[in-house]
Amino acid sequence: MESCFHCGEDCLEELITFEKKSFCCAGCKTVFEILNSNDLSYYYDLQEAPGISPKLKDDKYEYLENAEIVDRLLEFDHEKTQIVSFSIPSIHCSSCIWILENLHKLHDGVKSSQVDFPKKTIRLSFTAEEISLKNLVILLSRIGYEPNISLDNFEKKESEHDRSLIYKLGVAGFAFGNIMFLSFPEYFEINEFWLDQFKYLFRWLMFSFSLPVVFYSGKDYFISAYKGLRSGMLNIDVPIALGIFVLFVRSTAEIVLDLGTGFFDSLSGLVFFLLLGKFFQQKTYSFLSFERDYKSYFPIAVTRISSEDEQVEEQVQVYKIRKGDTVLIRNEELIPMDAEILEGQANIDYSFVTGEADLVNKAEGDKVYAGGRQKGSIIKLKVLKRVEQSYLTELWSNEVFQKDRSFGFQSLTNRISKNFTIAVLSIAVLATTFWLFADPSKAWNVFTAVLIIACPCAIALAAPFTLGNLLRIFGKKGIYLKDASVIERMAAIDTVVFDKTGTITTTGQTTAEYEGLELSDKELQMLGGSLKASSHPLSRSLYSILQHHGIRTPDSYKEYVGAGIECDFEGNRIKIGSARFTGESDSEEISNGKTAVHISSNEQYKGCFSFRNTYRKGMSGLFQQLSRDKYIIVLSGDNEGERDRLQSLLPVESGIHFNQKPGDKLEFIRQLQHGGRKVMMVGDGLNDAGALAQSEIGIAVSEDINVFSPACDGVMDASILSNLADYFDLAKKGVSIIQASFILSLVYNITGLAFAVTGNLMPVVAAILMPLSSISIVIFTTLATQILSKKLKK
């Protein structure tokens, strides 16, 4: 019977032949034509018959023409960009990922697509003018990936747990117990009439019990080994699959030829303990993933109006925001939830969502989406949806902000696993050949024991478990990293660059003195209104001092990054910023070691507020600790008024650079990297986005304002900045733990091989020891990281 070239199903109802290939239905033939005509036939090279047979009714998705339903399903909807996420249960292999992430080649309306394989979801960016949501769903269905759309609940729901591993483990355990029970007479070589009469029945029962073990419980190892070999790769499942196959064939041959009872007990024990180790790994890693879930305590704050009558402002973490709350978003702040504009003119930069930097203008009554950044005056919003932290972390992982770097331990683990597999196969063949001549009765036991005991699973677990546990520990202490690879890169950092204002200084205790012409009440009110919309640390400090004078809302607002603010109030113009920006280019910007913020009203220079910055506690100690093995640099957009104070805090060999605009900071870091340095940038996330993205690691320091930037690799609670050196130390020790785990794994494997090649290790014992080695590595890495983390301060 012919099998379908696309989906692999038997052609029972009809047989369609096209280009010398067989298809079970017109749907499969159509999908093949679509892929072939769009130069996507490589889909079939990744795996044999990888497709899903599409069975689609023409009117199934008529409800997707309902505007209200479409609006509820879309995560983002503006002009030429719409974003939606779907659950696709039929995603099952690398071919699925490849074709789904190449949907833009099937239809020009699809901009991009990202697949989350473990969750079996896809996030699509498309243009509704070219392809409607309904037609997008139909396209997915026609190529065999029908989305699972629930109209009962538009909110994201947890996907059903995959229980297949539990079922396979249960089948293997049941078979293992029964086979062991049936094997008892053979173990003790009891010569008894009835046992001797029924031994053949027992042997065939053991054979029957082994069939579901091999072809159901152990099938994943065969599939993985086949896919690896088909792709020209030797993965760690190749020797395991070979061992299972050899044990089954030899045992079957023994009972068929009446040579003995075979090794069905070892075979079922092997698969059972392999699956038990995999189950332990899965449960432990999912536990670590849950523990390091930073979505619920992501340190992003937003200003909420707690009393409409008194307009009382309070800073709250975003996950505490509820539907119907009123929030304020200032210039350069991220909008963390879908909302409706109550007051103000919004100029939204959605580049974090779409990758396009064009500003979107929105007026009162319009809807704005999470992920946009306000550019301009302050806006008041009414929350339409509760904050979904998962959306912010998806934004953080947007491919626009992915940094192209190689991860050392990931590639090292893959390299070790590959070379180790080759070595194990070679040793198994050589040892078996030797015993075939020396003692043929031991040859098969040696062959299977070598393949089992030397599996490099423990090596593969060392890095992910160590880094994953450290990621969880870092999150509990107040530093939230994008992924575990950031910890690995931390260990290699040799240069740390700090922004000054809002990073190593705190705005909560800053004092200001005014020098210049007297400001009228009207000018003070305009000044307060201008500062209220700004999220710059100095603006926030000055606003807290001046807000009691009353606030006037500006008619227009514009903030020039690294220069200042310009606002219009009914024909009156006020400028706040540097001396040059306000028209006082000849002014000395250094006044008794203080930082100055200058004011002009209607092009007349008025004077300046002088600040004496308050540095965070422990900064001097932090700089001294870091300088032991790292070069320290401070980059500031402010003037040199703080040079003397900074030099007293920093080690002598440190670098200090003032009057650095955002572009200057980025270029400065790029030059350091060209000189061979590995750079961490620590900034406030406002004016440092370019520098954060350019550096090997970008850390945004958070202090009660919404400074989150997708360009950064981590967000750090400002209160623990003085402990940064301890985190560097823990990252280095984490790398040492991984290296020690590698050594332990290699010692274990070499010792096990020594017993296996000499014929002193039974396959079932090897099957028990192999998952135990993985468990021991997990326990070692977990305990080691926990002990080291005890030294961290909160």
N, C-alpha and C positions, 0 to 999 in steps of 0.2 A: 504494500500500500504506500502511495506517495505521501510525503510530508510537506507541509507548506514551507516554502523558502523563507517567508517573513516571520511567522510565529511558531513554526515547528509542529503545529497540530496536524493530526491525520486528516486527509482530504476525504471526509466521509460523505458529505452531502453533494459536493460538486468538485470537479477538478478543472482548474483554469490554468492554461499554459501560456506563458508570456516570456519572450526572450529566452526560451529553453529552460525556464524555471517554473515550478509548480506552485500554485496558490490555492488555499482552501476556500476563498471567497473573493468577491470583487473588492471588498474593503482592503484586504491584504495586498491585492494587486495594485490598487490605487495608491496605497502608502508607498509601495516599492517604486511606482512611477514618480511620485512626488520627490522622494529622496534621490532617485537616480537622475531626474531632470535638474535637480538643484545641486548636483555634484556632492551629494552626501552619502554616496554608496559605501563609504568607509565604515558606516554604521554596521554593516554586515561583516566587516573584517574583525571587529572587536570581539564578536562572539557569534557562534552559530545560531541561527534562528532566534535573534534577540527580541523580536517584536512581540507586541500584544495584539491579538485579533480584535479589530474595532467592530463593535456591534452598536450602531447608533441609529436612533429614530430621528427622522427629520424635524419633528416638532418638540423634541424633548426639552430644548432650551429656550422655548418661546418666552418664558418668564424673564429672561435676561434682557428683554426689550423694555421692561418696566424701569423707569428712571429712578424710582425710589429704591428698588432692590439693588440696582447698579451702584447707586450712591452709598448704600450700606456696605457693599462688598469691597469697594475701592478703598485702598489705604491712602491714596493721594490722587487728586484730580485737578489738573489745571491746564487749560488750553491744550498744548500738544503733548503733554506728558500725563499718563495715568499709570498707577502702580497697583498691582493686586497680587495676593498670595493664595495659592491653592494647595490642598493636600491631594497627592496623587499616589494612591496605594500601589499601583502597578509598577512603580520604579523598583528595579531589582538588580541592576548590574551596571557596569561601566558604560555599556552601549546606551543605556537609558540616559545617564548623565550627559553623555556626549551629544546625543541628538537633541535633548531638551535645552542644552546651553547653546545650541546652534539654530534655534528657532528663527532667529533674525534672517537666516538664509532661506527659510521657507516662505517668509512674508516680510515685506519691507516695513510693515506697521509695527513689528516687534523690535524694540530698541535693544533690550538686553534681557537675559534670564539667568538666574542663579539657583542652583539646586542644592538643597540640604538633604544629602542622601540618608543619614540616620533617621531624620524626621519624615522623610519621603514627602517633602514640600518643595514648591518652586515659587520664586518671587519674580514677577514679570513686570517690565517697564514697556509700555506700548503707547501708540498714538491712536486715540479713538477716531480721529478723522480718517485714518487709513484702514483700521480694523476695529470693529466694535467688540465689546466684551463677549457678546454672544458668539460672534464669528471666531474669536480667539479660543473660546472653550470648544467650539466645533473643530477647529484646527487640531487642538490637543487630542480630542477624541478620535479624529480620523487617523491620526498616526499611532493610536493605541494607548494614549495616556489620558484617559477620561478623569477630570477632576472630581473629587468628592465634595460637592457643594451642599451644605445644610441650610435650609431656609428657616429652620426652627430657632436657630441661635446664630446670630451674625458674629458674635464674639469668637475669638480664637478658643478652641477647645483642645484639651490634651488628646493626643493621638492614642489609640489603643496600644497597649503593651504587646510586644511580640513575644508570645509564649512558646514559640516553636522549640527553643533551646530546652525549656523545662520539659516539654513532651518527649523530646529526644533523650534527655537525661533519664526520664522516668522509664522509657522503653529499655534503654541500655541497662539500667539498674535492675529492672525486673528480669530481664534475660540473664544478666550476670549471676543473680542469686539462684535462679533455677538451674542454670548450667553447672554452677558450683555444686549444687545439691545432687544433680545427676552424675557428677564426676566423682563423688566420694568413694564408691566401690573401686574405681580405677586407681584412686590415690593410695588406698590401703591394700590393693591387690588381693582382695578377699576372694577366695575360691569357694563359692557356695552355689549350689545347683541352680536355684531360681535366679540369682543375679547373673550367672553365666548364661542362662537361657534368654534373659531379657537385655543383655548388654547391647545387642544390635539395636533394639528399640530405643534404649537410652541414648545411644550415639546419634541416631537419626533425629531424636527429639532435640538433642543439643544442636544438631545441624539446623533444625527448623527454628530454634530460638535465635540462632546466630544470623539468620537472614534479615530480620528487621533491624538488627544491630548494625550490620554492614550497609544495607541498602537504604535505611532510613536514618538511624542515629548518626552513622558515619559518613553520610553522603556529602556533607559540606566539605570534608577534607578532600574527597575525590574531585569535587567541582572546583575547589580553589586550586588544587594541584594542576588540574587540566587547563584552567584559565591561565595560570602562570606559565606553564610550558607552551601553551598556544601563543602567548605573548613573548616567548623567548626569555622568561624569567624563572629562576629557581627560588620559589618561596619556601617558607618553613613548613608548609603542609605537604610538600613533595615527599620527604622521607616518611612522614606519618602515614600518608595514603599508601605508599609502597609497603610499609610494614603491615598495615591492615590487610592489604591485598595478598601478600605472601602468606600471612598466617591463615587466611581463609582458604586459599587455594591448597596449601599444604594439608590443612586439617581435613578438608573435603576429600582430597586424594587418599588420605590415610583410612577414612572410614569406607570409602568406595572400594578400595583395594584390600580392606581388612588388615591393614598394617598397624592399627592402633586407634586410640580415641581422638587423636589430634590435639589441637590447642585452642578449642573453642572457649575454654574458660579464660585463657590468657587474652584471647581476642576480645571477648565481651568486657573483660576487666580493663583492657587497654582503652577501649572506646569510652567506657563509663568514667574512668578517671580523667581522661582527656576532656570530656565534656564537663566534669565536675570542676576541673581547673578553669575552663572557659567560663563556666557559670560564676565561679568565685571572682574571676577577673571582671566580668561584666557588672556584677552587683557592687563590687568594691569601687570600680571606676565611676559607676553611676552615682554612688554615694558621694564620692569626692566632687563630682560635677555639681551635685545638688548643694553641697556645702560651700562651694566657691561661686555660687550663683549671685553675682553682684547686682542683679536687676532690682532687687528689693531695697537695697541700701545705697544705690548709686548717689554720690554726693552732689547732686544738682539741685540747687534751690531756686525758688521763684518767689516774687513778691506778690502776696495775696492781700486783697482789701478785706479786712476782717469786719469792718463796720462801714456800711454805705453812708450813714449819716455823718460820722466823724472822719471818714476816709483814713482809718487807721491802717497803716502798712505793717506787715510782718513777713519775715523771711521763713519759708517752710520748704521742706524737701518735697520734690515733685510728686512722689507717690502718695502723699497725703492730700493732694488736690482732688476734689470731688466734682462731679458734674453739677454745673450751676454756679460754681465759685467764680469770683471776679479776680483777675490777676493783672499785674502790670508787667509789660515787657519793654525794656529800655533798648537803646541803641546797642547793636552788636550782641544782644542776648538771643539765645536759641528758644524757639517756641516748642515746648515739650509735649503739647497736646493739641488736638483739633479744637478750634474755638471760633467764636463769632466776635467781630470787632464792635465794641461799644463806643469807644471814643478814639480819635486820632487817625492819622493817615499812615497806613502801613506801606512800607517798601520792603518786600520780602525777598531775601536771597535764598533760593531753593537749591543752590548748587550742591549742598550736602546730600540732597535727595536725588536730583536729576543729573548732576555733573555739569549743568549749564549755569553760568553766572549772571544771566540777565535778571534785573530786578523786576518783581511783580508788584504792581500798585493795587492796593485794596483800600476800600473806603468803609465807613461805618455800615454795619449790617452784613458785610461780606464774610465769608468763611475763610479761615486760614488753617493750614495743616501742620501737624507736628513735623519738626525737622527743618523748618525755615528759620532764617535768622533775620531779625529786624534791622534795617538800615535807616536810621533817621530818628525822628522824635519818639517820645514815649507813647505807647498805645495801651488802651485798657481792653481786656478781652473777657468774654463770658465763656467758660469752659463747656464744651459740648460733649466731650468724652473724657473719662478718667484716663490718667496718664498710663500708657502701656510701655513699661520699661523695656519689654522685649523689642518694641519698635526702635527705641533709642539704641539698643545694643545691635540690632540689625543695621541701623544707620552707621554705627561705629565700625561694623564689619563690611560696609559698602566697598565694592571692588575699586571705587574711585580712590579710596584712601589706603589700599593695600600696598605695602612696601615690598619690593622685590628683593628678598634676602634668602640666603640658604641657611637652613637651621642645622647646626653642626651635629647634634646628637641624633636627630632624625635621620640624616644621611649616614651617620656613623653606624647607627643601629641597622639600617638597611644593608649597608656594606658588610658588616659583621655577619648578619643573618645569611646573606647570599654566599659569602666565602665559607662560612661554617657549614652550610648545607652541602656545598661541593666537597668539603673535607670529609664530612660524615658519610656521604655516599661512597667516597673512595675508600675510607676505612672499612665500611661495611662489606664492600666487594672483596677487598684484600683479605680481611679476617675470615670471611666465609670461604673463600678459595683455599686458605690455609687449612681450615678445619675439615673441608671436604676430603682432603688427603690425610690429615692427622686423625680425625675422629668424626666421621660423617654424621653421627647421631647428635653432635653439638652444633653442626653448621647452621641449621635453620634458626635454632635458638639464639646463636651469636648474631646472626644477620638481623633478626627482628629486635633483639635487645639493644644493639648498637643504634639502630634507626630511632628507637623510642627514647633511650636515655639521653642522647645527645641533641635532642630538639632544643633550639636556641630561644624557646619561648621566654625564659627568664631574662635573657638579654634584651628582648624586645619590650619587656615590661619596665625595665629599670628607669629609663628617661621619662616616659609619660606619667608614671606614678609619682616619681620624685617631684617633677615640675608641677604636676597637677596638685599635689598636696601643698607645695609651697605657694601656689596661686591662691589656694583656700586660706592659708595662714596670712598671707599678705592682705587679703580682703578683710579678714577679721580685725587686723591691726589698723586699717584705714587707708591702704593703698590698693586701688582697684586697677588691675592690668587687663589689657585687651585679650591676651592669650598667654599660654605658658612659655612660648618661645621668648617673650620679653625678658623673663628671668634668666634664661640662658645668655641673652645678649648683655644683660647687666653685668655678668661676670667678666666680660671682656672690655668694659668701658674704662678708658684711661683719661678722659677729659670730661669735666662737668661744667656746663655753662649755665649761669643763673641770670634770670631777669631780676631787676631790682625792685621797682615799685609794684607792690601787691604780691610779690613772691617772697623775697627775704625781708621785706618791710610789712608791717601790719597797719591797716587803715583804722583800726578801732581806737588807737590811742594817739593818733596824729593831732598835733596842735597847729593852728595857723595864725599868723599876724599880718594885718593889712598895713601897707605903706603906700601913700599916694593921695590923690584928690578924694575928697569926701564923696561917697556914693549916696544918691538920693534913695528914698524908700522905693520909688518906682524902679530904679536900676537894681536895687537889691532883690526886688521881686522878680525882675527879668532874669537876674543872675541865678536865683534859685530855680526858676522854671527851666533854664537852660541846663543846669547841672543835674536836675532830677532825671532827665532823659538819658544821661550818660552812665555807662557802666565802668568807666575808668576808675581805678582805686582813689586817685586824688580828687576826682569829681565827687565820688561818693562821700569822701571825708568832708569836703567843703560844703556839700549839700546838707549834711547832718548838722553843720554849724549854723547855716543860714536859713534853714527851712522855717524857723519861727517868725521870719519877716513876712511870710506869706508867699504864695506861688502864683506866677502868671504863666499860662500855657502859651508857648511860642506858636506863631503862625507857620513858621518854617524852621526846620532844624537840619543842620548838616555838621557831621563830625569828620574832620580830616585826620586820618590815622597818623599818629606821631607828631601832630602839629597843634590841633585845638578844635574848638567848637564855634560855630557861627549860627546865630539865631535872629529871626526877625519878629518883632512885636508891634503890629499896627504901624508900620513904617519906621520903627526904631530898631537899630541893629546893634547887637552886642557880640563881642568876640572874647573868647576865653582860651588861653593857651600859652604858647611860647612868646617871648618878646618880639621876635621877628614876625610871627603870625599876627600879633595885635598891632603891629606898626611901630614898635619901639625897638628897632634893630640895633640902636646904639647903646641900649641899656645893658648894664652889667647883670648877667643872670646869676651871679654868685654873690650872695649876701650873707656874710658871717657863717658860711658853711650850710646855708639853707637852700632848699629847692623852691623856686619861685613860679607861681602861676599868674600870668599877666591878664589884665582886663582892659578892654577898650569899649567905649559906648559911642555909637554914631561916628566912628572913625577917630574919636578923640581918646588918646591914651589916658587911662584913669589911674592906674597903679598896679600893685601886685600883692598877692597873698604869699607870704613866705612860710614854708613848712619845715619843721624839723622832724624828719622821719623817725619812727620808732621801729627798730629792728626786732624781729622775732626772738624770743628767748632761745638761747642755745646756739645762735648762729656762729659765734666765734669758735665754740667747741666743735661744731660740725665741720667748719672749714679746716680746722687743725686736723681732725680725724681723716677727712678726705684727702688732704694734701700729702699724706704718707705715701700714697701710691697713685695719686691722680693730680692732674693739672687743673687748677680752679680759675675760672674766668667769670667776671660780672659784666654783663652788657646792659646798659640803661639808655632809655630814650630821653632821660632828664639831663639837665646841665651838670656841671662838675661841682656843684655846691656840696656834695656829699663825699668828695674824693678823700679828704683827710680822715673822716670817720670810717669809711670803708677800708682804707689802708690799715687802720688800727685793728680792724676785725680780721682781715685776710692775712694769710702767710705772705712773707716777703716776695716770694717768687710768683705770686698770683697775678693775673691780668685784670685790669679795670679799663672799660671803654665806655665813654658817655656820648650823648647826642646820636644814639644809634636808632635809626628808623627801622621799621619792620623788614624792609628789603635789605638793609645793611646787616641786620642780625642773620638773616638767611645766608647772605653771601659770606659773612664771617665764618659761619659753621661749615659752609662748603669748602672754604680755603683750609680750615683745620683738617677736614677729611682728605683733601688732596695731599696734605702733609702726612697722611698715614694714621691720623688719630681716630679713635672710636669715641663718639661724642654723645653725651646725654644732655638734652636741653630741658631746664626746669623753668617754666614760665607760668603766667597767669591765664593763658588761653585766650586772651583778648587780642593783643597786638602781636602775638608770637606764633600764630598758626603756621606761617611759612617755615620758621625756624624749627618748630616742633616736628613738622613733616620731614624736613631735611635731615635731621639728626638721626642717629641710629636708634635712640629712644627719646621720645618726647613725653614729658610728664607735666600735666596741667595741675597747678595748685589751686584748690577750691576753698574759698572763704565766704560762705553765705551768699554767693551770687552765682548766677547761671553761666559759668565759664566753660562748660563742656564744649570741646571741639573734636569732631571726628578725626582730625589730623593727628591727635595725640595717641600715644600707646598706653597711657595710664592716667588716672585721676587720683590725686593725693590730697587727703585732708590736711589743711594748712597747719593744724595743731601738732602734727607729728613730723613736720619737715625737718626738725632738728635731729630726728632719728634716722635720716636718710642713709648715713654711713652704716648703720646696723643692717639695713636692707641689702646694701652692697655686699656686706660680709656674709649674710645668709645666702645670697645668690651664689657667691663663690663656694661656700661650703656645700650648697646643693649640687653644684657641678662635681665636687669631690665625692659626694655620696653616690652619684651616678657612676663615676669612674670606679669606686669601690664595689658597686653592684656588678659592673661588668667583670671585674676581677673575680668576685665570688662565683658568678655564673660560669666563668671559664674554668675555675678550679673544680666546681661541681661536675661540669661536663667532662673534663679530662679524667677526673677520678672515676666517674661512672663508666667512661669508655674503657679504662684500664680493666675494670671488672668484666665488662661486656665482651671484649675481644678475647679474654682468657676463658670464656665459657662459664663464668661463675655468677652470672646474673640472668635470672629467668625473665622472660618478657613481661609477665604480670607484675613482678616486683619493679621492673623499670617503669611500667605504666603508673604504678603508685608513686614512685619517687619523682617522676617528671612534674606533675602538678604541685607536689610538695615543694619542689625547688622554686616554682613560680610564687607559691604562697610565701615562702621564706624571704624572697626578694621584696615582695610587697610589704611584709611585716617589717623587714629591715629598713626600707626607705621611709615608711610611715613613722616608725619609732624614732629614727635618726632625725628626721625633719622636725618632729614634735619636740624632741629634746633640745635641738638647736634653737627652736622658736621661743623657748622659755626665756631666753636671754633678751628677747625683744622688749622694748619699753612700749607702753601704750601712750 
